[in-house]
Amino acid sequence: MPSYGFFVRHVKGMEMTNVEVSYLKEDLRPAFMLEDVKGAEFNLVKGQHAPGVPVLRVKNVADFTLFHCGLLPDTRAAMIERKDF
């Protein structure tokens, strides 16, 4: 799996609110990965991550919102081809 927490692929309309994921042993994968998603909203979401590893990786995601997710920047985007947060 490309993430240790949530791997969301080929989905339309998803929302995560007040979700936190962590690991017992350090993992070099992101906590969340979205691929080919339309309409994704993250509110108050946190993920443990190793140094240099993103919390969230998105690929081909339309209508994306990231809000109040720890140190991650609040983001709104009509389309993201690929980005790590």
PDB file of N, CA, C and O in Angstrom:
ATOM      1  N   MET A   1       0.848  -1.180   0.000  1.00  0.00           N
ATOM      2  CA  MET A   1       0.000   0.000   0.000  1.00  0.00           C
ATOM      3  C   MET A   1       0.894   1.244   0.000  1.00  0.00           C
ATOM      4  O   MET A   1       1.948   1.248   0.636  1.00  0.00           O
ATOM      5  N   PRO A   2       0.480   2.295  -0.707  1.00  0.00           N
ATOM      6  CA  PRO A   2       1.292   3.503  -0.799  1.00  0.00           C
ATOM      7  C   PRO A   2       1.193   4.426   0.418  1.00  0.00           C
ATOM      8  O   PRO A   2       1.916   5.420   0.490  1.00  0.00           O
ATOM      9  N   SER A   3       0.317   4.117   1.368  1.00  0.00           N
ATOM     10  CA  SER A   3       0.227   4.906   2.600  1.00  0.00           C
ATOM     11  C   SER A   3       0.019   3.945   3.765  1.00  0.00           C
ATOM     12  O   SER A   3      -0.433   2.817   3.571  1.00  0.00           O
ATOM     13  N   TYR A   4       0.346   4.389   4.966  1.00  0.00           N
ATOM     14  CA  TYR A   4       0.149   3.513   6.112  1.00  0.00           C
ATOM     15  C   TYR A   4      -1.223   3.698   6.747  1.00  0.00           C
ATOM     16  O   TYR A   4      -1.659   2.858   7.533  1.00  0.00           O
ATOM     17  N   GLY A   5      -1.908   4.790   6.414  1.00  0.00           N
ATOM     18  CA  GLY A   5      -3.214   5.084   7.004  1.00  0.00           C
ATOM     19  C   GLY A   5      -4.351   4.864   6.029  1.00  0.00           C
ATOM     20  O   GLY A   5      -4.925   3.776   5.968  1.00  0.00           O
ATOM     21  N   PHE A   6      -4.679   5.907   5.260  1.00  0.00           N
ATOM     22  CA  PHE A   6      -5.775   5.850   4.305  1.00  0.00           C
ATOM     23  C   PHE A   6      -5.256   5.998   2.882  1.00  0.00           C
ATOM     24  O   PHE A   6      -4.523   6.941   2.583  1.00  0.00           O
ATOM     25  N   PHE A   7      -5.624   5.085   2.015  1.00  0.00           N
ATOM     26  CA  PHE A   7      -5.353   5.170   0.576  1.00  0.00           C
ATOM     27  C   PHE A   7      -6.706   5.246  -0.110  1.00  0.00           C
ATOM     28  O   PHE A   7      -7.456   4.271  -0.131  1.00  0.00           O
ATOM     29  N   VAL A   8      -7.017   6.416  -0.673  1.00  0.00           N
ATOM     30  CA  VAL A   8      -8.316   6.665  -1.290  1.00  0.00           C
ATOM     31  C   VAL A   8      -8.102   6.846  -2.786  1.00  0.00           C
ATOM     32  O   VAL A   8      -7.360   7.729  -3.217  1.00  0.00           O
ATOM     33  N   ARG A   9      -8.767   5.993  -3.579  1.00  0.00           N
ATOM     34  CA  ARG A   9      -8.551   6.005  -5.029  1.00  0.00           C
ATOM     35  C   ARG A   9      -9.878   5.830  -5.753  1.00  0.00           C
ATOM     36  O   ARG A   9     -10.725   5.035  -5.347  1.00  0.00           O
ATOM     37  N   HIS A  10     -10.043   6.598  -6.847  1.00  0.00           N
ATOM     38  CA  HIS A  10     -11.241   6.520  -7.695  1.00  0.00           C
ATOM     39  C   HIS A  10     -12.516   6.780  -6.889  1.00  0.00           C
ATOM     40  O   HIS A  10     -13.461   5.991  -6.927  1.00  0.00           O
ATOM     41  N   VAL A  11     -12.524   7.885  -6.171  1.00  0.00           N
ATOM     42  CA  VAL A  11     -13.657   8.230  -5.313  1.00  0.00           C
ATOM     43  C   VAL A  11     -14.189   9.597  -5.716  1.00  0.00           C
ATOM     44  O   VAL A  11     -13.434  10.472  -6.139  1.00  0.00           O
ATOM     45  N   LYS A  12     -15.496   9.766  -5.579  1.00  0.00           N
ATOM     46  CA  LYS A  12     -16.133  11.062  -5.826  1.00  0.00           C
ATOM     47  C   LYS A  12     -16.833  11.482  -4.543  1.00  0.00           C
ATOM     48  O   LYS A  12     -17.715  10.787  -4.039  1.00  0.00           O
ATOM     49  N   GLY A  13     -16.418  12.643  -4.021  1.00  0.00           N
ATOM     50  CA  GLY A  13     -17.058  13.210  -2.842  1.00  0.00           C
ATOM     51  C   GLY A  13     -16.678  12.516  -1.541  1.00  0.00           C
ATOM     52  O   GLY A  13     -17.378  11.609  -1.092  1.00  0.00           O
ATOM     53  N   MET A  14     -15.580  12.936  -0.941  1.00  0.00           N
ATOM     54  CA  MET A  14     -15.168  12.384   0.354  1.00  0.00           C
ATOM     55  C   MET A  14     -14.857  13.507   1.323  1.00  0.00           C
ATOM     56  O   MET A  14     -14.414  14.582   0.922  1.00  0.00           O
ATOM     57  N   GLU A  15     -15.090  13.255   2.588  1.00  0.00           N
ATOM     58  CA  GLU A  15     -14.800  14.237   3.628  1.00  0.00           C
ATOM     59  C   GLU A  15     -14.231  13.511   4.839  1.00  0.00           C
ATOM     60  O   GLU A  15     -14.760  12.488   5.274  1.00  0.00           O
ATOM     61  N   MET A  16     -13.150  14.056   5.372  1.00  0.00           N
ATOM     62  CA  MET A  16     -12.584  13.558   6.622  1.00  0.00           C
ATOM     63  C   MET A  16     -12.555  14.716   7.596  1.00  0.00           C
ATOM     64  O   MET A  16     -12.028  15.786   7.291  1.00  0.00           O
ATOM     65  N   THR A  17     -13.123  14.497   8.771  1.00  0.00           N
ATOM     66  CA  THR A  17     -13.154  15.515   9.804  1.00  0.00           C
ATOM     67  C   THR A  17     -12.749  14.886  11.129  1.00  0.00           C
ATOM     68  O   THR A  17     -13.255  13.832  11.515  1.00  0.00           O
ATOM     69  N   ASN A  18     -11.822  15.557  11.821  1.00  0.00           N
ATOM     70  CA  ASN A  18     -11.364  15.130  13.134  1.00  0.00           C
ATOM     71  C   ASN A  18     -10.812  13.696  13.105  1.00  0.00           C
ATOM     72  O   ASN A  18     -11.212  12.846  13.901  1.00  0.00           O
ATOM     73  N   VAL A  19      -9.890  13.452  12.176  1.00  0.00           N
ATOM     74  CA  VAL A  19      -9.252  12.138  12.029  1.00  0.00           C
ATOM     75  C   VAL A  19      -7.768  12.289  12.340  1.00  0.00           C
ATOM     76  O   VAL A  19      -7.124  13.236  11.890  1.00  0.00           O
ATOM     77  N   GLU A  20      -7.238  11.356  13.107  1.00  0.00           N
ATOM     78  CA  GLU A  20      -5.805  11.353  13.402  1.00  0.00           C
ATOM     79  C   GLU A  20      -5.288   9.927  13.269  1.00  0.00           C
ATOM     80  O   GLU A  20      -5.865   8.997  13.832  1.00  0.00           O
ATOM     81  N   VAL A  21      -4.185   9.753  12.512  1.00  0.00           N
ATOM     82  CA  VAL A  21      -3.581   8.424  12.367  1.00  0.00           C
ATOM     83  C   VAL A  21      -2.128   8.486  12.840  1.00  0.00           C
ATOM     84  O   VAL A  21      -1.459   9.512  12.720  1.00  0.00           O
ATOM     85  N   SER A  22      -1.665   7.363  13.378  1.00  0.00           N
ATOM     86  CA  SER A  22      -0.276   7.270  13.845  1.00  0.00           C
ATOM     87  C   SER A  22       0.187   5.834  13.690  1.00  0.00           C
ATOM     88  O   SER A  22      -0.600   4.941  13.378  1.00  0.00           O
ATOM     89  N   TYR A  23       1.470   5.628  13.911  1.00  0.00           N
ATOM     90  CA  TYR A  23       2.037   4.287  13.799  1.00  0.00           C
ATOM     91  C   TYR A  23       2.791   3.929  15.074  1.00  0.00           C
ATOM     92  O   TYR A  23       3.160   4.799  15.863  1.00  0.00           O
ATOM     93  N   LEU A  24       3.014   2.618  15.261  1.00  0.00           N
ATOM     94  CA  LEU A  24       3.793   2.150  16.405  1.00  0.00           C
ATOM     95  C   LEU A  24       5.278   2.135  16.078  1.00  0.00           C
ATOM     96  O   LEU A  24       6.113   2.378  16.950  1.00  0.00           O
ATOM     97  N   LYS A  25       5.610   1.847  14.815  1.00  0.00           N
ATOM     98  CA  LYS A  25       6.986   1.793  14.346  1.00  0.00           C
ATOM     99  C   LYS A  25       7.104   2.754  13.163  1.00  0.00           C
ATOM    100  O   LYS A  25       6.232   2.773  12.294  1.00  0.00           O
ATOM    101  N   GLU A  26       8.172   3.550  13.120  1.00  0.00           N
ATOM    102  CA  GLU A  26       8.331   4.552  12.073  1.00  0.00           C
ATOM    103  C   GLU A  26       8.076   3.964  10.684  1.00  0.00           C
ATOM    104  O   GLU A  26       8.552   2.876  10.360  1.00  0.00           O
ATOM    105  N   ASP A  27       7.321   4.698   9.874  1.00  0.00           N
ATOM    106  CA  ASP A  27       6.938   4.263   8.538  1.00  0.00           C
ATOM    107  C   ASP A  27       7.321   5.350   7.547  1.00  0.00           C
ATOM    108  O   ASP A  27       7.108   6.532   7.817  1.00  0.00           O
ATOM    109  N   LEU A  28       7.874   4.976   6.421  1.00  0.00           N
ATOM    110  CA  LEU A  28       8.334   5.956   5.433  1.00  0.00           C
ATOM    111  C   LEU A  28       7.291   6.257   4.365  1.00  0.00           C
ATOM    112  O   LEU A  28       7.611   6.858   3.340  1.00  0.00           O
ATOM    113  N   ARG A  29       6.059   5.847   4.593  1.00  0.00           N
ATOM    114  CA  ARG A  29       4.958   6.173   3.687  1.00  0.00           C
ATOM    115  C   ARG A  29       4.132   7.309   4.290  1.00  0.00           C
ATOM    116  O   ARG A  29       4.113   7.476   5.510  1.00  0.00           O
ATOM    117  N   PRO A  30       3.447   8.096   3.446  1.00  0.00           N
ATOM    118  CA  PRO A  30       2.573   9.133   3.996  1.00  0.00           C
ATOM    119  C   PRO A  30       1.393   8.517   4.753  1.00  0.00           C
ATOM    120  O   PRO A  30       1.037   7.358   4.538  1.00  0.00           O
ATOM    121  N   ALA A  31       0.803   9.305   5.630  1.00  0.00           N
ATOM    122  CA  ALA A  31      -0.368   8.847   6.375  1.00  0.00           C
ATOM    123  C   ALA A  31      -1.585   8.719   5.470  1.00  0.00           C
ATOM    124  O   ALA A  31      -2.388   7.799   5.626  1.00  0.00           O
ATOM    125  N   PHE A  32      -1.722   9.646   4.521  1.00  0.00           N
ATOM    126  CA  PHE A  32      -2.874   9.675   3.619  1.00  0.00           C
ATOM    127  C   PHE A  32      -2.390   9.774   2.176  1.00  0.00           C
ATOM    128  O   PHE A  32      -1.416  10.468   1.884  1.00  0.00           O
ATOM    129  N   MET A  33      -3.077   9.078   1.283  1.00  0.00           N
ATOM    130  CA  MET A  33      -2.809   9.236  -0.143  1.00  0.00           C
ATOM    131  C   MET A  33      -4.137   9.248  -0.877  1.00  0.00           C
ATOM    132  O   MET A  33      -4.993   8.385  -0.682  1.00  0.00           O
ATOM    133  N   LEU A  34      -4.283  10.259  -1.732  1.00  0.00           N
ATOM    134  CA  LEU A  34      -5.467  10.374  -2.586  1.00  0.00           C
ATOM    135  C   LEU A  34      -5.022  10.287  -4.035  1.00  0.00           C
ATOM    136  O   LEU A  34      -4.044  10.923  -4.429  1.00  0.00           O
ATOM    137  N   GLU A  35      -5.739   9.499  -4.827  1.00  0.00           N
ATOM    138  CA  GLU A  35      -5.428   9.371  -6.245  1.00  0.00           C
ATOM    139  C   GLU A  35      -6.730   9.290  -7.037  1.00  0.00           C
ATOM    140  O   GLU A  35      -7.604   8.475  -6.740  1.00  0.00           O
ATOM    141  N   ASP A  36      -6.843  10.146  -8.045  1.00  0.00           N
ATOM    142  CA  ASP A  36      -8.017  10.169  -8.912  1.00  0.00           C
ATOM    143  C   ASP A  36      -9.293  10.364  -8.097  1.00  0.00           C
ATOM    144  O   ASP A  36     -10.204   9.537  -8.132  1.00  0.00           O
ATOM    145  N   VAL A  37      -9.338  11.480  -7.362  1.00  0.00           N
ATOM    146  CA  VAL A  37     -10.469  11.790  -6.492  1.00  0.00           C
ATOM    147  C   VAL A  37     -11.086  13.115  -6.939  1.00  0.00           C
ATOM    148  O   VAL A  37     -10.374  14.056  -7.289  1.00  0.00           O
ATOM    149  N   LYS A  38     -12.413  13.174  -6.922  1.00  0.00           N
ATOM    150  CA  LYS A  38     -13.145  14.410  -7.218  1.00  0.00           C
ATOM    151  C   LYS A  38     -13.919  14.808  -5.976  1.00  0.00           C
ATOM    152  O   LYS A  38     -14.796  14.081  -5.510  1.00  0.00           O
ATOM    153  N   GLY A  39     -13.576  15.985  -5.444  1.00  0.00           N
ATOM    154  CA  GLY A  39     -14.263  16.473  -4.258  1.00  0.00           C
ATOM    155  C   GLY A  39     -13.735  15.859  -2.982  1.00  0.00           C
ATOM    156  O   GLY A  39     -14.327  14.915  -2.457  1.00  0.00           O
ATOM    157  N   ALA A  40     -12.628  16.380  -2.473  1.00  0.00           N
ATOM    158  CA  ALA A  40     -12.011  15.877  -1.240  1.00  0.00           C
ATOM    159  C   ALA A  40     -11.869  17.022  -0.247  1.00  0.00           C
ATOM    160  O   ALA A  40     -11.338  18.081  -0.580  1.00  0.00           O
ATOM    161  N   GLU A  41     -12.342  16.805   0.963  1.00  0.00           N
ATOM    162  CA  GLU A  41     -12.265  17.831   2.001  1.00  0.00           C
ATOM    163  C   GLU A  41     -11.667  17.229   3.271  1.00  0.00           C
ATOM    164  O   GLU A  41     -12.156  16.225   3.791  1.00  0.00           O
ATOM    165  N   PHE A  42     -10.602  17.861   3.757  1.00  0.00           N
ATOM    166  CA  PHE A  42      -9.940  17.453   4.993  1.00  0.00           C
ATOM    167  C   PHE A  42     -10.059  18.585   6.001  1.00  0.00           C
ATOM    168  O   PHE A  42      -9.610  19.701   5.738  1.00  0.00           O
ATOM    169  N   ASN A  43     -10.662  18.306   7.154  1.00  0.00           N
ATOM    170  CA  ASN A  43     -10.812  19.276   8.233  1.00  0.00           C
ATOM    171  C   ASN A  43     -10.308  18.654   9.525  1.00  0.00           C
ATOM    172  O   ASN A  43     -10.725  17.555   9.890  1.00  0.00           O
ATOM    173  N   LEU A  44      -9.411  19.351  10.223  1.00  0.00           N
ATOM    174  CA  LEU A  44      -8.897  18.879  11.513  1.00  0.00           C
ATOM    175  C   LEU A  44      -8.332  17.464  11.404  1.00  0.00           C
ATOM    176  O   LEU A  44      -8.630  16.606  12.235  1.00  0.00           O
ATOM    177  N   VAL A  45      -7.524  17.226  10.386  1.00  0.00           N
ATOM    178  CA  VAL A  45      -6.929  15.915  10.139  1.00  0.00           C
ATOM    179  C   VAL A  45      -5.436  15.982  10.429  1.00  0.00           C
ATOM    180  O   VAL A  45      -4.767  16.940  10.043  1.00  0.00           O
ATOM    181  N   LYS A  46      -4.909  14.953  11.114  1.00  0.00           N
ATOM    182  CA  LYS A  46      -3.488  14.907  11.458  1.00  0.00           C
ATOM    183  C   LYS A  46      -2.938  13.520  11.185  1.00  0.00           C
ATOM    184  O   LYS A  46      -3.647  12.522  11.311  1.00  0.00           O
ATOM    185  N   GLY A  47      -1.672  13.469  10.812  1.00  0.00           N
ATOM    186  CA  GLY A  47      -1.019  12.189  10.599  1.00  0.00           C
ATOM    187  C   GLY A  47       0.424  12.248  11.048  1.00  0.00           C
ATOM    188  O   GLY A  47       1.149  13.183  10.707  1.00  0.00           O
ATOM    189  N   GLN A  48       0.839  11.266  11.803  1.00  0.00           N
ATOM    190  CA  GLN A  48       2.236  11.178  12.224  1.00  0.00           C
ATOM    191  C   GLN A  48       3.081  10.888  10.987  1.00  0.00           C
ATOM    192  O   GLN A  48       2.646  10.174  10.083  1.00  0.00           O
ATOM    193  N   HIS A  49       4.287  11.441  10.952  1.00  0.00           N
ATOM    194  CA  HIS A  49       5.145  11.199   9.788  1.00  0.00           C
ATOM    195  C   HIS A  49       6.609  11.291  10.180  1.00  0.00           C
ATOM    196  O   HIS A  49       6.995  12.052  11.068  1.00  0.00           O
ATOM    197  N   ALA A  50       7.408  10.495   9.491  1.00  0.00           N
ATOM    198  CA  ALA A  50       8.854  10.507   9.713  1.00  0.00           C
ATOM    199  C   ALA A  50       9.445  11.766   9.082  1.00  0.00           C
ATOM    200  O   ALA A  50       8.825  12.344   8.189  1.00  0.00           O
ATOM    201  N   PRO A  51      10.611  12.202   9.514  1.00  0.00           N
ATOM    202  CA  PRO A  51      11.255  13.375   8.909  1.00  0.00           C
ATOM    203  C   PRO A  51      11.436  13.185   7.395  1.00  0.00           C
ATOM    204  O   PRO A  51      11.912  12.147   6.935  1.00  0.00           O
ATOM    205  N   GLY A  52      11.047  14.203   6.647  1.00  0.00           N
ATOM    206  CA  GLY A  52      11.186  14.174   5.197  1.00  0.00           C
ATOM    207  C   GLY A  52      10.075  13.436   4.465  1.00  0.00           C
ATOM    208  O   GLY A  52      10.080  13.378   3.235  1.00  0.00           O
ATOM    209  N   VAL A  53       9.130  12.875   5.197  1.00  0.00           N
ATOM    210  CA  VAL A  53       8.012  12.145   4.590  1.00  0.00           C
ATOM    211  C   VAL A  53       6.759  13.014   4.700  1.00  0.00           C
ATOM    212  O   VAL A  53       6.480  13.543   5.776  1.00  0.00           O
ATOM    213  N   PRO A  54       5.993  13.175   3.611  1.00  0.00           N
ATOM    214  CA  PRO A  54       4.784  13.991   3.693  1.00  0.00           C
ATOM    215  C   PRO A  54       3.694  13.319   4.520  1.00  0.00           C
ATOM    216  O   PRO A  54       3.662  12.096   4.653  1.00  0.00           O
ATOM    217  N   VAL A  55       2.813  14.128   5.065  1.00  0.00           N
ATOM    218  CA  VAL A  55       1.630  13.618   5.761  1.00  0.00           C
ATOM    219  C   VAL A  55       0.610  13.155   4.727  1.00  0.00           C
ATOM    220  O   VAL A  55      -0.046  12.128   4.899  1.00  0.00           O
ATOM    221  N   LEU A  56       0.488  13.928   3.652  1.00  0.00           N
ATOM    222  CA  LEU A  56      -0.543  13.704   2.642  1.00  0.00           C
ATOM    223  C   LEU A  56       0.065  13.821   1.253  1.00  0.00           C
ATOM    224  O   LEU A  56       0.795  14.769   0.966  1.00  0.00           O
ATOM    225  N   ARG A  57      -0.236  12.861   0.398  1.00  0.00           N
ATOM    226  CA  ARG A  57       0.182  12.911  -1.011  1.00  0.00           C
ATOM    227  C   ARG A  57      -1.083  12.853  -1.862  1.00  0.00           C
ATOM    228  O   ARG A  57      -1.925  11.974  -1.676  1.00  0.00           O
ATOM    229  N   VAL A  58      -1.213  13.811  -2.811  1.00  0.00           N
ATOM    230  CA  VAL A  58      -2.370  13.823  -3.704  1.00  0.00           C
ATOM    231  C   VAL A  58      -1.913  13.749  -5.154  1.00  0.00           C
ATOM    232  O   VAL A  58      -0.928  14.375  -5.547  1.00  0.00           O
ATOM    233  N   LYS A  59      -2.651  12.969  -5.942  1.00  0.00           N
ATOM    234  CA  LYS A  59      -2.382  12.820  -7.372  1.00  0.00           C
ATOM    235  C   LYS A  59      -3.711  12.857  -8.120  1.00  0.00           C
ATOM    236  O   LYS A  59      -4.623  12.083  -7.829  1.00  0.00           O
ATOM    237  N   ASN A  60      -3.804  13.768  -9.087  1.00  0.00           N
ATOM    238  CA  ASN A  60      -5.014  13.901  -9.904  1.00  0.00           C
ATOM    239  C   ASN A  60      -6.272  14.049  -9.046  1.00  0.00           C
ATOM    240  O   ASN A  60      -7.196  13.239  -9.117  1.00  0.00           O
ATOM    241  N   VAL A  61      -6.279  15.103  -8.239  1.00  0.00           N
ATOM    242  CA  VAL A  61      -7.396  15.365  -7.339  1.00  0.00           C
ATOM    243  C   VAL A  61      -8.038  16.698  -7.719  1.00  0.00           C
ATOM    244  O   VAL A  61      -7.357  17.717  -7.835  1.00  0.00           O
ATOM    245  N   ALA A  62      -9.355  16.676  -7.911  1.00  0.00           N
ATOM    246  CA  ALA A  62     -10.113  17.874  -8.268  1.00  0.00           C
ATOM    247  C   ALA A  62     -10.947  18.326  -7.067  1.00  0.00           C
ATOM    248  O   ALA A  62     -11.366  17.505  -6.251  1.00  0.00           O
ATOM    249  N   ASP A  63     -11.182  19.626  -6.966  1.00  0.00           N
ATOM    250  CA  ASP A  63     -11.993  20.213  -5.891  1.00  0.00           C
ATOM    251  C   ASP A  63     -11.494  19.762  -4.519  1.00  0.00           C
ATOM    252  O   ASP A  63     -12.184  19.046  -3.793  1.00  0.00           O
ATOM    253  N   PHE A  64     -10.290  20.192  -4.187  1.00  0.00           N
ATOM    254  CA  PHE A  64      -9.601  19.768  -2.972  1.00  0.00           C
ATOM    255  C   PHE A  64      -9.590  20.885  -1.943  1.00  0.00           C
ATOM    256  O   PHE A  64      -9.323  22.040  -2.276  1.00  0.00           O
ATOM    257  N   THR A  65      -9.883  20.542  -0.685  1.00  0.00           N
ATOM    258  CA  THR A  65      -9.843  21.506   0.422  1.00  0.00           C
ATOM    259  C   THR A  65      -9.127  20.878   1.607  1.00  0.00           C
ATOM    260  O   THR A  65      -9.410  19.745   1.999  1.00  0.00           O
ATOM    261  N   LEU A  66      -8.194  21.637   2.170  1.00  0.00           N
ATOM    262  CA  LEU A  66      -7.442  21.236   3.360  1.00  0.00           C
ATOM    263  C   LEU A  66      -7.569  22.398   4.338  1.00  0.00           C
ATOM    264  O   LEU A  66      -7.167  23.516   4.019  1.00  0.00           O
ATOM    265  N   PHE A  67      -8.130  22.149   5.540  1.00  0.00           N
ATOM    266  CA  PHE A  67      -8.431  23.243   6.453  1.00  0.00           C
ATOM    267  C   PHE A  67      -8.165  22.812   7.890  1.00  0.00           C
ATOM    268  O   PHE A  67      -8.658  21.776   8.335  1.00  0.00           O
ATOM    269  N   HIS A  68      -7.382  23.613   8.616  1.00  0.00           N
ATOM    270  CA  HIS A  68      -7.069  23.372  10.037  1.00  0.00           C
ATOM    271  C   HIS A  68      -6.489  21.983  10.277  1.00  0.00           C
ATOM    272  O   HIS A  68      -6.947  21.252  11.155  1.00  0.00           O
ATOM    273  N   CYS A  69      -5.492  21.631   9.499  1.00  0.00           N
ATOM    274  CA  CYS A  69      -4.857  20.311   9.613  1.00  0.00           C
ATOM    275  C   CYS A  69      -3.445  20.446  10.159  1.00  0.00           C
ATOM    276  O   CYS A  69      -2.468  20.247   9.438  1.00  0.00           O
ATOM    277  N   GLY A  70      -3.348  20.785  11.429  1.00  0.00           N
ATOM    278  CA  GLY A  70      -2.055  20.932  12.090  1.00  0.00           C
ATOM    279  C   GLY A  70      -1.192  21.990  11.427  1.00  0.00           C
ATOM    280  O   GLY A  70      -1.634  23.121  11.220  1.00  0.00           O
ATOM    281  N   LEU A  71       0.033  21.625  11.096  1.00  0.00           N
ATOM    282  CA  LEU A  71       0.968  22.562  10.479  1.00  0.00           C
ATOM    283  C   LEU A  71       0.833  22.638   8.960  1.00  0.00           C
ATOM    284  O   LEU A  71       1.540  23.418   8.321  1.00  0.00           O
ATOM    285  N   LEU A  72      -0.051  21.851   8.376  1.00  0.00           N
ATOM    286  CA  LEU A  72      -0.239  21.898   6.922  1.00  0.00           C
ATOM    287  C   LEU A  72      -0.954  23.189   6.544  1.00  0.00           C
ATOM    288  O   LEU A  72      -1.843  23.636   7.268  1.00  0.00           O
ATOM    289  N   PRO A  73      -0.578  23.792   5.421  1.00  0.00           N
ATOM    290  CA  PRO A  73      -1.205  25.054   5.021  1.00  0.00           C
ATOM    291  C   PRO A  73      -2.640  24.847   4.550  1.00  0.00           C
ATOM    292  O   PRO A  73      -2.935  23.902   3.818  1.00  0.00           O
ATOM    293  N   ASP A  74      -3.531  25.744   4.982  1.00  0.00           N
ATOM    294  CA  ASP A  74      -4.890  25.705   4.453  1.00  0.00           C
ATOM    295  C   ASP A  74      -4.804  25.846   2.936  1.00  0.00           C
ATOM    296  O   ASP A  74      -4.111  26.727   2.426  1.00  0.00           O
ATOM    297  N   THR A  75      -5.511  24.975   2.218  1.00  0.00           N
ATOM    298  CA  THR A  75      -5.402  24.926   0.764  1.00  0.00           C
ATOM    299  C   THR A  75      -6.751  24.683   0.136  1.00  0.00           C
ATOM    300  O   THR A  75      -7.532  23.856   0.608  1.00  0.00           O
ATOM    301  N   ARG A  76      -7.024  25.415  -0.946  1.00  0.00           N
ATOM    302  CA  ARG A  76      -8.180  25.155  -1.809  1.00  0.00           C
ATOM    303  C   ARG A  76      -7.655  25.116  -3.226  1.00  0.00           C
ATOM    304  O   ARG A  76      -6.925  26.014  -3.648  1.00  0.00           O
ATOM    305  N   ALA A  77      -8.023  24.077  -3.969  1.00  0.00           N
ATOM    306  CA  ALA A  77      -7.533  23.953  -5.337  1.00  0.00           C
ATOM    307  C   ALA A  77      -8.587  23.291  -6.205  1.00  0.00           C
ATOM    308  O   ALA A  77      -9.234  22.327  -5.797  1.00  0.00           O
ATOM    309  N   ALA A  78      -8.749  23.828  -7.414  1.00  0.00           N
ATOM    310  CA  ALA A  78      -9.676  23.228  -8.377  1.00  0.00           C
ATOM    311  C   ALA A  78      -9.110  21.911  -8.901  1.00  0.00           C
ATOM    312  O   ALA A  78      -9.852  20.961  -9.150  1.00  0.00           O
ATOM    313  N   MET A  79      -7.774  21.864  -9.066  1.00  0.00           N
ATOM    314  CA  MET A  79      -7.151  20.639  -9.567  1.00  0.00           C
ATOM    315  C   MET A  79      -5.698  20.571  -9.086  1.00  0.00           C
ATOM    316  O   MET A  79      -4.969  21.561  -9.148  1.00  0.00           O
ATOM    317  N   ILE A  80      -5.294  19.416  -8.615  1.00  0.00           N
ATOM    318  CA  ILE A  80      -3.900  19.164  -8.245  1.00  0.00           C
ATOM    319  C   ILE A  80      -3.456  17.909  -8.978  1.00  0.00           C
ATOM    320  O   ILE A  80      -4.021  16.832  -8.788  1.00  0.00           O
ATOM    321  N   GLU A  81      -2.438  18.059  -9.815  1.00  0.00           N
ATOM    322  CA  GLU A  81      -1.913  16.895 -10.522  1.00  0.00           C
ATOM    323  C   GLU A  81      -1.082  16.020  -9.593  1.00  0.00           C
ATOM    324  O   GLU A  81      -1.243  14.800  -9.565  1.00  0.00           O
ATOM    325  N   ARG A  82      -0.196  16.649  -8.838  1.00  0.00           N
ATOM    326  CA  ARG A  82       0.600  15.910  -7.850  1.00  0.00           C
ATOM    327  C   ARG A  82       1.174  16.909  -6.843  1.00  0.00           C
ATOM    328  O   ARG A  82       1.761  17.923  -7.221  1.00  0.00           O
ATOM    329  N   LYS A  83       0.995  16.608  -5.566  1.00  0.00           N
ATOM    330  CA  LYS A  83       1.531  17.486  -4.531  1.00  0.00           C
ATOM    331  C   LYS A  83       1.650  16.713  -3.235  1.00  0.00           C
ATOM    332  O   LYS A  83       0.804  15.882  -2.904  1.00  0.00           O
ATOM    333  N   ASP A  84       2.713  17.000  -2.512  1.00  0.00           N
ATOM    334  CA  ASP A  84       2.912  16.454  -1.171  1.00  0.00           C
ATOM    335  C   ASP A  84       2.698  17.561  -0.157  1.00  0.00           C
ATOM    336  O   ASP A  84       3.134  18.693  -0.362  1.00  0.00           O
ATOM    337  N   PHE A  85       2.025  17.233   0.939  1.00  0.00           N
ATOM    338  CA  PHE A  85       1.785  18.174   2.025  1.00  0.00           C
ATOM    339  C   PHE A  85       2.425  17.629   3.292  1.00  0.00           C
ATOM    340  O   PHE A  85       2.348  18.263   4.344  1.00  0.00           O
TER     341      PHE A  85
END
